[in-house]
């Protein structure tokens, strides 16, 4: 399968592959393949409301406030632009696949946490929201 986007950690390691299945009217449906967790302390937001359905694998989502959320196959949930999180770990030593139904981009992406360079924290991630508009 040819992926439409590869997201890398700051150390260059790929963590997420995205395949767009449908795009229209500012919305999209895509498959997300998570292969590695995010770097410790590197939290982020998303630019739009979305619904995710875990298809295979699963992961632990760490919220900025320290709350841990376990996502297993068959579970679905909402992602809001004001939610700040990171992928803490995969539940199994294999990729996690999820289906994403994303609404229109309404917000910038923000980077928070001590894992990011200080000059990147709490400011809109330059260009990130523009890139997300295409997916």
C-alpha positions in Angstrom: 0.0 0.0 0.0 1.2 3.5 -0.8 0.8 5.8 2.2 -0.2 9.5 1.6 1.7 10.8 4.5 4.4 9.7 6.9 4.7 11.5 10.3 8.1 11.3 11.9 9.4 12.0 15.4 11.9 14.8 16.0 14.6 12.1 15.8 13.5 11.1 12.3 11.9 7.8 13.2 8.5 7.3 11.4 5.6 6.9 13.9 2.4 7.3 11.9 1.4 6.4 8.3 -1.8 7.9 6.9 -3.8 6.6 3.9 -6.7 8.8 2.7 -9.7 6.8 1.6 -12.0 9.7 0.8 -11.7 13.5 0.8 -14.4 16.1 0.1 -16.0 19.3 1.4 -13.0 19.8 3.8 -13.6 16.4 5.5 -11.8 13.1 5.2 -11.8 9.4 5.9 -8.4 7.8 6.5 -6.6 4.8 7.9 -3.9 5.5 10.5 -1.1 3.1 11.1 0.8 3.8 14.3 4.2 2.0 14.4 5.9 3.6 17.4 4.9 5.8 20.3 5.6 9.5 20.5 8.7 10.8 22.2 8.3 11.2 25.9 7.1 14.7 26.8 6.0 15.6 23.2 2.3 16.3 23.3 0.2 17.8 20.5 -3.3 18.8 19.5 -5.2 18.1 16.3 -6.6 20.7 13.9 -10.2 19.3 13.6 -12.8 17.3 15.4 -12.6 13.6 14.4 -14.0 10.2 15.3 -11.6 7.2 15.5 -12.4 3.5 15.5 -9.6 1.2 16.5 -9.4 -1.7 14.0 -6.3 -3.6 15.1 -3.6 -3.5 17.8 -4.5 -0.6 20.1 -2.5 1.9 22.1 -2.3 3.9 25.3 -3.0 7.6 24.9 -1.5 9.9 27.5 -3.3 13.2 28.0 -1.4 16.3 29.0 -3.0 16.2 32.4 -1.5 12.8 33.0 -4.7 10.8 32.4 -4.1 7.5 30.5 -6.7 6.2 28.0 -6.5 2.6 26.6 -7.7 2.2 23.1 -8.4 -1.4 22.0 -9.9 -2.9 18.8 -13.6 -2.1 18.5 -13.4 1.1 20.6 -14.3 4.4 19.1 -14.0 7.9 20.4 -14.0 11.6 19.6 -10.9 13.7 19.2 -11.3 17.4 19.8 -8.9 20.2 18.8 -8.6 21.3 22.4 -7.4 17.8 23.5 -3.6 17.7 24.1 -2.2 14.2 24.0 0.6 11.8 22.8 0.8 8.1 22.1 2.4 6.7 25.2 2.8 3.1 24.0 1.4 0.4 21.7 -0.6 -2.3 23.5 1.0 -5.1 21.4 4.4 -5.2 19.8 2.8 -4.6 16.4 1.3 -1.6 14.6 -2.1 -0.2 15.6 -4.6 0.5 12.8 -7.5 2.9 13.2 -10.2 4.5 10.9 -10.5 8.3 11.2 -13.5 10.4 10.2 -12.2 13.9 10.3 -14.2 17.1 10.1 -13.1 20.5 8.7 -9.9 22.0 9.9 -10.8 24.7 12.4 -7.7 25.1 14.6 -4.0 25.3 14.5 -1.9 22.4 15.8 -0.1 23.1 19.1 2.9 21.4 20.6 3.2 21.2 24.4 5.4 19.5 26.8 9.1 19.4 27.9 10.0 17.0 25.1 9.8 19.8 22.5 12.4 22.5 22.0 11.3 25.5 24.2 10.9 27.7 21.1 8.2 25.3 19.7 6.1 25.0 22.8 2.6 26.7 23.0 2.8 28.2 19.6 1.0 27.0 16.5 3.1 24.4 14.7 4.1 26.3 11.5 2.7 24.7 8.4 1.2 21.7 10.3 -2.4 22.8 9.9 -1.9 23.6 6.2 -0.6 20.1 5.7 -3.5 18.6 7.6 -6.0 20.5 5.3 -4.8 18.3 2.5 -5.5 15.1 4.4 
